[in-house]
């Protein structure tokens, strides 16, 4: 999904007088609308909090609701979306209702900060996709479990990952920390913590050999709280301290 771009994350409150028009989704775009309150009528059915809509090119955004009872929704708009390559269920729901408000707050805050937008794009799309698949009849438990594990692994491995809080990742996947840890280890032969640590150490080793950055800065850049813990972890993984690793393997 490298071509997918995040355009907007927006909290929408419908006007009480219905004075707004629905939007026809442009070519190459995906609009996800997560209902946070109120009631909406869509395609002859009634939907409430937690309903999740994914509209691609040519579809219409939600807009119809009971008089004097406006709805509230989180709108997430993507561009670069190809429904033929990455089909999604059209309507579903947010599976874990207790994680709904934290997810919305996290999405709005991260987008307003304007940092790590590529990573945020992957994270939001992954959460939308997982909830749509999980809440529809289009995915088996095995499909969902495998998808969750791959998405979790990718988030843990990403160089600029800011979503490294294990409880947040578990909440996104809809599993308890103990259960997701067990699934992850069974699938990949390593715990999530060790996998995340190993990817950080591999990035540190790359920086040691390919840049002139000092070791303390590399330690900071790869997420270690202090240089002592970095030295210990690096030596356990590579069998030697960072300075020795740089000296032995440097092309110069």
PERA-V161815 format. One record per residue. N is the residue number from 1. PHI is phi in whole degrees, 0 to 359 (* if undefined). Layout:
((N PHI) (N PHI))
This chain:
((1 *) (2 298) (3 281) (4 286) (5 235) (6 269) (7 263) (8 202) (9 231) (10 218) (11 271) (12 245) (13 242) (14 292) (15 292) (16 298) (17 271) (18 64) (19 277) (20 200) (21 251) (22 288) (23 245) (24 272) (25 293) (26 290) (27 299) (28 77) (29 246) (30 227) (31 249) (32 250) (33 237) (34 250) (35 285) (36 254) (37 185) (38 81) (39 226) (40 231) (41 255) (42 211) (43 52) (44 80) (45 235) (46 254) (47 231) (48 233) (49 314) (50 97) (51 294) (52 231) (53 242) (54 236) (55 247) (56 256) (57 314) (58 88) (59 278) (60 243) (61 290) (62 292) (63 200) (64 261) (65 209) (66 297) (67 304) (68 63) (69 227) (70 294) (71 265) (72 235) (73 209) (74 264) (75 255) (76 236) (77 247) (78 242) (79 240) (80 76) (81 262) (82 242) (83 295) (84 290) (85 277) (86 228) (87 293) (88 233) (89 302) (90 283) (91 225) (92 206) (93 207) (94 284) (95 290) (96 260) (97 298) (98 291) (99 265) (100 296) (101 296) (102 301) (103 296) (104 298) (105 298) (106 297) (107 296) (108 294) (109 295) (110 296) (111 291) (112 294) (113 288) (114 73) (115 250) (116 55) (117 292) (118 296) (119 292) (120 299) (121 302) (122 297) (123 296) (124 293) (125 298) (126 299) (127 296) (128 296) (129 300) (130 299) (131 293) (132 295) (133 293) (134 296) (135 270) (136 255) (137 264) (138 266) (139 225) (140 280) (141 301) (142 293) (143 301) (144 294) (145 299) (146 295) (147 300) (148 302) (149 293) (150 296) (151 294) (152 296) (153 299) (154 296) (155 294) (156 294) (157 271) (158 294) (159 302) (160 257) (161 298) (162 253) (163 260) (164 260) (165 288) (166 297) (167 295) (168 294) (169 296) (170 293) (171 297) (172 298) (173 280) (174 84) (175 239) (176 288) (177 305) (178 295) (179 289) (180 293) (181 299) (182 296) (183 297) (184 298) (185 294) (186 295) (187 283) (188 247) (189 75) (190 204) (191 286) (192 302) (193 299) (194 292) (195 297) (196 296) (197 298) (198 298) (199 294) (200 293) (201 293) (202 295) (203 293) (204 296) (205 297) (206 298) (207 295) (208 298) (209 269) (210 241) (211 223) (212 261) (213 299) (214 290) (215 295) (216 298) (217 292) (218 298) (219 301) (220 295) (221 295) (222 259) (223 88) (224 272) (225 289) (226 208) (227 289) (228 295) (229 293) (230 296) (231 300) (232 296) (233 294) (234 296) (235 294) (236 297) (237 281) (238 252) (239 81) (240 200) (241 291) (242 303) (243 296) (244 294) (245 300) (246 295) (247 293) (248 288) (249 252) (250 295) (251 293) (252 281))
